[in-house]
Structure formats: C-alpha cells, structure tokens
C-alpha cells in the first residue's frame, strides 16, 4: 500500500511539473510573439514589466546606449557625491522602502495609463547632470536643465501648487526634482509637452 501511495504521489508531482513547464513555455512564446508584433526589444518588454530594483539601472542604461550612443548613463552614488547629511538622514533611510531613491523612480509621467521611468543621468566626464524620462512608448526625453546635487522621486499628488500659490491639477504623476531641504520643482506633462513649476526655494 505504501509503495502504491508513493508511486501515485510521484506521478502527481511529475504531472504538475510538466504542466508548469508547458505553461512557462507558452508564456515565453506569447512574450516573444508580442515583442515581434510590436517591434520591441526584449529589454523594452522587461522594462514595461517593472524589473527588480537590481536590474532596473542596467536596463535603462541599455536604453540610453540605443538612443544616445553611450554618451549618457545612469548616475551612481559615487558620481553624485551626495552631501553627507543628506545621505545619512534622508537618502539611506528612504532606501529601506525604495532602494532606487533618489536616482530612479517610476510612474505614469505622460498620463497615458502606462508605467514610465525617470532617472538621473550623466555623461562620461560627469560634467553634466540631467533628468531622463523613459516613456513606455520607447521614447527617451532628457530635461534641458542641469540638476547637479538634486535627487528625484515620483510626485503622486494630483494637486500641485507653485511658488505663486497657483494650483495645477495633474492627471497622472509628476517628477519631483529636489535639492534636499532646499529648492525643488516638479516636471509634469501638460498634455502637449513636459514643463515644470517651482515648488520650493
């Protein structure tokens, strides 16, 4: 009886493994078909699927290589040279919840209902520091202003007040660019292009 039960258990496990293998192969084939149909690279598909934190910078750097011929890359902590107080009291505590803070963030930045990424980028000489917006469509937009010393995060509130007290209603996320405990502005989509409003001085 014990031998019969053992045989039945092994057969059941084996069938389950074969089904899982078939399901995985089917999913992989569907992803490949989607990539071919949409003209996307495998890395774009991974990006849209919200990759784990440890691979996000690598995937975004691949996108930068494609668009800017390797002239830009995701900023590193070493290159950022964070102020020690900002690092100890703001950045490292925030990384317990978000390990990519304050270099990479994600959200719906062009308000199309799809997830995008934003990152701090620099050139090979570390002489420029910019905000790069990686849209779900594959387009990469580099914000024109230098942001040396600043960090970024997703601005999630639908309400945005500028320094003049004017209120702007956002239909999606914005990008908060902040020099910690100093000045800040929010980059947001106005329906036609990205623009910004100062929120702190």
C-alpha positions as CSV (number, residue, x, y, z in Angstrom):
1,X,0.0,0.0,0.0
2,X,2.8,2.4,0.9
3,X,4.6,1.6,-2.4
4,X,1.3,2.3,-4.3
5,X,0.8,5.7,-2.5
6,X,4.4,6.7,-3.2
7,X,4.0,5.9,-6.9
8,X,0.8,7.9,-7.1
9,X,2.5,10.9,-5.3
10,X,5.4,10.9,-7.7
11,X,3.1,10.7,-10.7
12,X,1.1,13.6,-9.4
13,X,4.2,15.8,-8.8
14,X,5.7,14.8,-12.2
15,X,2.4,15.9,-14.0
16,X,2.4,19.2,-12.1
17,X,6.0,19.9,-13.1
18,X,5.2,19.1,-16.8
19,X,2.1,21.4,-16.7
20,X,4.2,24.2,-15.1
21,X,6.9,23.7,-17.8
22,X,4.2,23.9,-20.5
23,X,2.7,27.0,-19.0
24,X,6.1,28.7,-18.8
25,X,7.0,27.8,-22.4
26,X,3.6,29.1,-23.5
27,X,4.1,32.4,-21.6
28,X,7.6,32.7,-23.1
29,X,6.2,32.2,-26.6
30,X,3.4,34.7,-26.1
31,X,6.0,37.3,-24.9
32,X,8.2,36.6,-28.0
33,X,5.2,37.0,-30.2
34,X,4.3,40.3,-28.5
35,X,7.8,41.6,-28.9
36,X,7.8,40.7,-32.7
37,X,4.4,42.2,-33.2
38,X,5.2,45.5,-31.5
39,X,8.7,45.8,-32.8
40,X,10.1,45.9,-29.2
41,X,13.3,44.6,-27.9
42,X,13.3,42.0,-25.1
43,X,14.8,44.6,-22.8
44,X,11.9,47.0,-23.5
45,X,9.5,44.2,-22.6
46,X,11.3,43.7,-19.3
47,X,11.3,47.4,-18.6
48,X,7.5,47.5,-19.1
49,X,7.1,44.6,-16.8
50,X,8.7,46.6,-13.9
51,X,12.0,44.8,-13.4
52,X,13.5,44.2,-9.9
53,X,15.5,47.1,-8.5
54,X,18.9,45.5,-9.1
55,X,18.3,45.2,-12.8
56,X,16.5,48.5,-13.5
57,X,19.6,50.7,-13.9
58,X,21.1,48.1,-16.3
59,X,18.0,48.0,-18.5
60,X,17.7,51.8,-18.5
61,X,21.4,52.1,-19.4
62,X,20.8,49.8,-22.4
63,X,18.0,52.2,-23.5
64,X,20.4,55.1,-23.2
65,X,23.0,53.3,-25.3
66,X,20.5,52.8,-28.0
67,X,19.2,56.4,-28.0
68,X,22.3,58.4,-27.2
69,X,25.1,56.1,-28.4
70,X,26.5,55.5,-25.0
71,X,27.1,59.2,-24.2
72,X,24.8,59.2,-21.2
73,X,24.5,56.7,-18.3
74,X,22.5,56.4,-15.0
75,X,24.2,58.4,-12.3
76,X,25.9,56.4,-9.5
77,X,26.2,57.4,-5.8
78,X,29.9,57.8,-6.3
79,X,29.3,60.3,-9.1
80,X,26.5,62.1,-7.3
81,X,28.8,62.9,-4.3
82,X,25.8,63.3,-2.0
83,X,26.2,65.7,0.9
84,X,26.9,63.6,4.0
85,X,23.9,64.8,6.0
86,X,21.6,64.2,3.0
87,X,23.0,60.7,2.6
88,X,22.8,59.8,6.3
89,X,19.5,61.4,7.3
90,X,17.4,61.4,4.0
91,X,18.7,59.1,1.4
92,X,19.7,55.9,3.3
93,X,16.6,55.9,5.5
94,X,14.4,56.3,2.3
95,X,16.2,53.4,0.7
96,X,14.7,51.0,3.2
97,X,11.4,51.4,1.3
98,X,12.8,52.3,-2.2
99,X,16.3,51.1,-2.9
100,X,16.5,53.2,-6.1
101,X,15.9,56.6,-4.3
102,X,16.8,59.3,-5.3
103,X,18.2,58.2,-8.7
104,X,15.4,56.2,-10.4
105,X,11.7,56.5,-10.0
106,X,8.6,55.1,-11.8
107,X,5.1,56.4,-12.5
108,X,2.7,57.4,-15.3
109,X,4.5,60.6,-16.3
110,X,2.8,61.3,-19.6
111,X,-0.6,60.4,-18.3
112,X,-1.4,57.6,-20.7
113,X,-2.2,55.0,-18.1
114,X,1.1,53.1,-18.6
115,X,4.2,53.0,-16.3
116,X,7.2,55.0,-17.3
117,X,10.6,55.5,-15.6
118,X,12.7,58.6,-14.8
119,X,16.4,58.7,-13.8
120,X,19.3,61.0,-13.1
121,X,21.9,60.6,-15.9
122,X,25.4,62.0,-16.5
123,X,28.0,61.9,-19.3
124,X,31.3,60.1,-19.3
125,X,33.1,63.1,-17.8
126,X,30.4,63.7,-15.2
127,X,30.3,67.3,-16.3
128,X,26.5,67.3,-16.9
129,X,23.7,66.1,-14.7
130,X,20.2,65.7,-16.3
131,X,16.8,64.1,-15.7
132,X,16.0,61.5,-18.4
133,X,12.3,60.4,-18.8
134,X,11.9,56.9,-20.2
135,X,8.4,56.7,-21.7
136,X,6.6,53.4,-22.1
137,X,6.5,54.0,-25.8
138,X,10.3,53.7,-26.0
139,X,11.0,57.4,-26.3
140,X,13.6,58.9,-24.0
141,X,13.4,62.6,-23.2
142,X,16.2,64.5,-21.5
143,X,15.2,67.5,-19.4
144,X,17.2,70.5,-20.5
145,X,18.3,71.9,-17.1
146,X,21.3,70.8,-15.1
147,X,20.3,69.1,-11.8
148,X,23.6,68.6,-10.1
149,X,23.2,67.8,-6.4
150,X,19.5,67.1,-6.8
151,X,17.5,63.9,-6.2
152,X,14.3,62.7,-7.9
153,X,11.2,60.9,-6.9
154,X,7.6,60.4,-8.1
155,X,5.2,63.2,-7.4
156,X,2.0,61.4,-6.7
157,X,-0.5,64.1,-5.6
158,X,-3.0,65.2,-8.2
159,X,-2.7,68.8,-6.8
160,X,0.4,70.9,-7.4
161,X,0.9,74.4,-6.0
162,X,3.7,76.6,-7.4
163,X,5.5,79.3,-5.5
164,X,2.9,81.9,-6.6
165,X,0.2,79.8,-4.9
166,X,-1.4,78.8,-8.2
167,X,-2.9,75.3,-8.2
168,X,-2.4,72.9,-11.1
169,X,-4.3,69.7,-11.4
170,X,-2.2,66.7,-12.5
171,X,-3.9,63.8,-14.4
172,X,-1.1,61.5,-13.6
173,X,2.3,61.6,-11.8
174,X,4.9,64.3,-11.9
175,X,8.6,64.2,-11.3
176,X,9.8,65.9,-8.1
177,X,13.4,67.3,-8.5
178,X,14.7,68.4,-5.2
179,X,17.8,69.8,-3.6
180,X,17.2,68.3,-0.2
181,X,15.8,70.7,2.3
182,X,16.4,73.5,-0.2
183,X,14.7,74.3,-3.6
184,X,12.6,72.0,-5.7
185,X,10.4,71.8,-8.8
186,X,8.0,69.4,-10.4
187,X,8.3,68.4,-14.0
188,X,4.9,67.4,-15.4
189,X,3.1,66.7,-18.6
190,X,0.7,69.5,-19.7
191,X,-1.0,67.5,-22.4
192,X,1.5,68.5,-25.1
193,X,5.0,68.6,-23.6
194,X,6.8,68.3,-20.3
195,X,7.1,71.6,-18.3
196,X,7.9,72.5,-14.7
197,X,6.8,74.5,-11.8
198,X,8.9,75.6,-8.9
199,X,7.5,74.4,-5.6
200,X,10.3,75.4,-3.1
201,X,13.1,77.9,-3.0
